Amino acid sequence: MQKSAPLMTPVLMAGCVIILISFAIRASFGVFQIPIADEFGWARAEFSMAIALQNLFWGIGQPIFGAIAEKIGDRKAIILGALTYALGLVLSAFAVSPTAHQLYEILVGFGIAGTGFGVILAVVGRASSDANRSMSLAIATAAGSAGQVVGAPTAEWLLTWFSWQSVFLIFAATILAALMVLPMMRAPQPASRAELQESMGQILGKAFRDPSYTLIFLGFFSCGYQLAFVTAHFPAFVTEMCGPIASGGLLHNLGITTTSRLGAAAIALIGLANIAGTLVAGWLGNRYSKKYLLAGIYTGRTLIAAAFILTPMTPATVLLFSVSMGALWLATVPLTSGLIAHLYGLRYMGTLYGIVFFSHQLGSFLGVWLGGRMYDLYGSYTAVWWVGVGVGAFSAIVHLPVKERRLVPA
């Protein structure tokens, strides 16, 4: 009797560590909105633009790093990404103008691309068996959620002891330390003979001519818009708009005594809920149609966001929103990446997913920048929140016509 392939492999464990650290740092940037704006007297849109550019160039860098990994090797691409990430953080620590921050966040964005989903998920996908692939991708994605759990609260805690500049330097050292697990990142190339015989150009041509690839590209836009807007602006949104935390209540007894701490805790709670949500999505992705699961996730997000903005904000509604939205937060990632691997094969999965992820990051750029811009114009996040509701409904609809037929021979 043939022994089944293990789910937990060294590649998966190392990938989880790198993604966790990379996303912990990335998820903390919303915590720096108010400290940096207050120190320099900037409008909210200035640092929002820096985070928006970070997200945009993360998207631009994703297919680039995917192609680099496929040409010169996964580990070399990850090393390049970590070095770029650390350089951007170090330079940001010494920036004193909005323009400097915005330029250096471009480097951070490229660094996230080299240490994030595009490269890591492609390695994990190749190292996984067909039976385990959807769940392996979900576990690696859940590691990003675990990073979100610790990232914002860690930044908030560090800011009680250090300046924001020192925290950036600490984060730079941390992302470099993640490279210690790279020796474990040795993945085989389980591509079929037909896949190996086709060039990147041929595979890309097939994908670009396939309407389903276009629909997946368009649908991922709203995922980026919603996630980046919430990550960048929700802590400040909660800080300024949430009702007071009751003295002697559960939150107060847990040490969450201010709305600022509640905003950071909300980001962590979203990540915590999404660990379970992403694993469930991976399990379901092995058993049911990925396109219908994606449509359902976007529909759920749309309804949750609409209900939240229509309800007066209290600590209870913040917690309820965080748990419910968190359960759907990154659940789209293993399903989208798994769908791409199913349709177009594993050989150039990193590049193909990277191109789709660029749409995600276009949405991220718009969500972060528009959030800051409209806040400065109207003193409120309400309008930009409703845009997120609209694009979420759009994504739910566009996934329905996707045809889940494999275009690359097995």
N, C-alpha and C positions, 0 to 999 in steps of 0.2 A: 504493500500500500504506500503510495507516494505521500511524503510528509508535506503538509501545507506550508506555504511561505509565511514567515513571521510578519506580524503587523509592525511591531516596533523594531526598527533597524537603526544601526549607528547613524546612517544618513538622516533619517527622520529625527532622531534625537538632537543631532548637531544643528539641523535646520531649525528646529524649534527654539534652540538657545539663541541663535542669531536673530531670528525674526522677533523673538520676545524682547531682546534688548533694543533692536532697531525701532520697534513700534512703541516701546515704553518711552523712549526719548521723543519720538514724533508726536505721540499723543499728549505730551505735556505742554506743547507750545501755547495752548489756550490759557494756561495758568499765568503765562508771562504777559498777557495782554495789558492788564492794568498796571503792574509794576513798571514796565518799560514806558508806557504812555505817561504815567504820573511823573517818572524821573525826568523825562525830556519835555513834557508838556505837549505831546503830540496828539493829533486827532486820532480817533480809533481806527480810521481807515489806513493810517501809515503802517502800523505793525500788521494789520490785516492784509495789506498788500504783500508784505514780506512772507507771511504764511501762505498766501494765495500763490505767489511765485514758487515757493517751495513745493506746493502740490502740483503746479503746472509742470515744473521741470522734473519732478518725480515721474510724471506721466511721459514726458519727452524722453527721459533717460531709460524708461523701462524697456522698450524694444531695442534700444541701443545696447544696454547691458545684456539683454537676452541674446542678441547677435554676438556680442563679445564672448559670452559664456560658451556659445555653440562653436565659435571659431578657435579660441585660445584656451578654453577650459573654465569650468565653473568656479574653481577655487581662486584662480587669478582674477576673475571678474568680481568675486566677493571681496578680495583684498583691496582691489582698486576702489570698490564702493565704500568700504570702511575708511580708507584713507581720505577719500573725498568728503565723507560725512564728518570726520573729525576735523578736517581743515576748515570746513564751513562753520562748525561750532566754535572753534578757536577764534576765527576772524570775527564772528558775530559778537563774541564776548568783548571785543575792543571797539566795536562800531558805535559811533555817537551821532549818526545822522540817519534819517529814514532811507536815503538812497543806499548807504552802505549796508544796512540791515537787509534791504531787499536784494541787493546783489549777492550777498553772502548766503542768503537762503536758497539761492539757485544751486550753490554747491551742496547744501544740505539735501535739497531735493534729489540731485543726482546720486548722493550717497545713499539715500533711502532706496532708490531704484536698484542699486547694486547689492543691497543687503536685505531686500524685501521680497515680496511675493513672487515677482516675475522670475528671478533667478532661482530662488529656493524651491518654489513649487515645481519648477521644471526638473530639478535634480530629484526631489522627492518622488515625483511622478514616474521618472525613469527607474528609480530604485524600488518601486512597489510592484507587486504582482497585480494582474488584472482584477482579482477578487478584492484586493486591499486598497486599490488606488484611490477610490472616492473617500474612504475613511482616512487614509494617510494624508490626503490633501486637506481634509477637515481638521485633523489633529494639528497640522502645521499652521493652518489658518487660526485655529483656536489659540495657538501660542501667541499670535499677534494680539488677540483679545486679552490674554494674560498680561502681556506687556502694557496694554491700556489700563488694566486693573491697577498695576503698580506705578505706572508712569506719572500720571497727574498728581496723586497723593504724595509720591516721593518728591516731585518738584515743589509742591506746596510745603512739605516738611523741610526740605533743604533751604527754601527761601526764608524760613524762620531762623536759620543759622548763618546763611551765607548770602552775599549779594547775588543778583541774577547772573552777573558776569561769571562769578565763581561756579555757579551751578552749570553753566554752559561748558566750562572747562572740565568739570567732573564728568559730564556726559560725554565729552570728547574722549576722555581716557577710558570710559566704560565701553564705548563702541569698539575701540581698538582691542580691549581685553577679550571681546567676543571672538576674535580671530584664533584664540587658543583651541577652539573646537574644530578648526578646519581640517586637521588630519583625518577626522572621521567622515569627511564629505567626499567619499569615493563612490560614485554611482556608476553602474553598468549602463550600457546603451541598448535597452530592449526594444530596438526598432526593427520592424520587419524588413525583409530584403527589398520589398517594393519601396518602402520609405527611404532606405539608404540609397537607392538608385536615383531618387528624385532630388533635385537641387532645391535650395531654399527658394529660388525664383519660381520654380514650378509649383511648389506647395503654396507660396504666397499668391500666385496667379489663380490657383484653384479657389483659395479662400476669398479673394477679392471678387471673383466672378459669382460667388455663391451668395444669394440674397440672405441666407440665414446668418452668415458672418456679419453682414451689414446690420441686421436686426440686433444681433448680440452686441455689436459695437454701440449702436444707438441706445440700447437698453441699459448699458452699464453707466451711462452718463448720470442718471439720477442717483445711483448708488454713491458716486463720488460727491455729488452736490450735497446730499443729505448728511453723509458721514463727516465731510470736512467742515461744513457749516456748524454742525453740533460740536465737533471736537474743538474748533477754534473759538466759537462764540458762546456756547452753552454755559461755561463757567461764569463769564461776565453777565450773561442774560439772567442766570439764577441769582447772582450776587446782587443785581440791581432791582430785580422785579419780584423775587419770591417773598411771600409773607414771612414773618419772623418765626424763628425756631423757639418752641415753647421751653421755658426753663424747667428743668426736672423731667422732661420727656425722654424718650428712648434715644433720639438723636443727640440731645444735649448730654446725656449720660455716656454716650459713646465718644464724646469729645468733639462732636460736630456742633459747635456753639454759634457759628456765624454762617450767613448765606454764602460767603466766600468759600468756606470749607465744604459746604454742601455742594457747591458747583463742582469742586474738584472731586468730591466723593461720587457725584452723579456720573462723571466720566468713568470712574473706576467701576461703578455698579453696572454701567452699560457693558463694559468689557467682561465683567464677571458673568453676567447673564448670557453673553454671547459665546462664552466657552461651551456652555451646554447647548445653545442654539446651533452653533456651527457643527458640533459633533452629531447632533440629531440630523442636520441637513446632509452631512456626509453619509450617514446611515441610510437616510431616505433616498439619496442620490444613487445608491446601488440597487434600489428596488423599484423606483418610480421614474416617470418622465421628468428630466431635469428642467425642461422648458416650463412645464406646468408648476413645478415647485418654485421656480424663479418668479413666475407671474403671481403666485400666491404670496410670496415674500414681499414683493413690491406693493401688492394690494394691502397687506397688513400694515406695512410702514405708512402708507398713505392715510389709512384710517386712524392710526395711532397719532400721527402728527396733527391731523385735523382736530381730533378730540382734545389734544393737549392745548392747542392755541385757543380753542373755544371755551376753555375752562379757566377760572381764576387760578393763578399759580400759587400753590402752597407747598410746604415741604412734602406732604403726602403725594400730591400730583407729580412732583419732580421725581420722587422715588418710583411711583407707578410707571411713569413714562420711561424712566431709565431701564427698568426691568423688562417692560414689554418691547421697547425699541431695541434694547440690547439683545434680546432673544433672536432678532432678525438682522442684527448689525452687519456681521461679516459672513452670514450664512450664504450670501450670494457667491462668495469667492470660490469655495470648493465646487459648487455647482457650475459656475461659469468656466473655470479652468478645466474641470472634468468634461464638460460639454465640448470644449475646444479640442481636448485630447482625443475624445471619442470621434469627432468629425474629421479631424485633420492629422491624427497620429501624434506620436511622441517626439519625433526627430526634431521638429522645429516648434515645439510647444511653447518654449520660452519667448521666442520672437512673436508668434501669433497671439499669445496671451498679452504680451507687452503692447502690441498695437491696440488691442481691445481695451487694455488698461489705460491707454492714453485718453480714450473717451471718458473713462472714470475720472481721470485727473483734470480734464477740461471742466467737468462738472465740479470737481473740488475747487479749482481756481475760481469759478464763478460763484460758488457758494460762500467761500471765505471772503473774496473781495466785495461781492455785492452785500454781504452782511455788514461789513464795516462801512461801506459807502452809504447804504440806506440808513444805517444807525446815525451817521453824522448828519444826514439830511433831515430825518424825521424823529430822531431820538428814540427809535423803537425798532425791534426786529420783526414786527408782525408781518409786514409786506413780504419780506424775503422768505419768511417761514411759509407763507401761502404759495410762493413760487415752488418751494420744495414739495409741497403737497401736489401741485400740478404735474411736475416732472415725474414724481413717483407713480402717479396714475398712468402717465404716458408709457413708462417702462413696463408696467404690468400688462399693457395692451400689446406692445410690440414683440414680446416674447412668444405670444400665442401662435403666430404663423411659422416660427422656426421649425425646420424639418430635421429631425434627429437621425439622419442617415449618414453613414460613414462614407467619406469621399476618398479616403486613402485605404487601399487594400490591407487587410490584416496579415 
